[in-house]
Amino acid sequence: MTPMTTPSFERASDHDTAIVSAQLGRPARGVVGIAARCACGAPAVVVTAPRLPDGTPFPTLYYLSHPAGTAAMSRLEASGTMSELTALLQQDEELRSAYRRAHLAYLSDRDRVEQVEEIAGFSAGGMPDRVKCLHALAAHALAAGPGVNPIGDLALERGGWSPSVCECPDYSVR
């Protein structure tokens, strides 16, 4: 059975938020925590508030911020992997069930941060029925740990990137 634990995360410091802004190339919005880090300690996955500071509902709780991780997921998306994995979901009942459990775990995690009525029942990445965004699914897999999001796990495996090996640029904010 797939683990259904709610992952913990550490609160984001001002320094973390500055690094995330550098990673994204724009000011980070609504960052409340860091769910996964690179081997060097830089943020790899941020936890974003379900309601942004301007009041906008934001369903993507786990956001992949690491440039090398983002590039790896973008390459997979460009290669047609999302269609391939959606087809696999339709064919494999066990995978489909595990993906549905990942969706429920994601919703539970987000509700633990803040319950926002406008996004209730909507998770991220196309869950629970399709594969829409490998970045979000990989971020969830990194935040929750192996075995919670099977599509996120597959994306990380196929993408050939792991935060266990530092590929960070030299952030001027360090």
Beta strands, then each sheet from edge to edge (+ up, - down):
strand 1: 10-11
strand 2: 31-37
strand 3: 43-48
strand 4: 62-64
sheet 1: 1+ 2- 3+ 4-
end
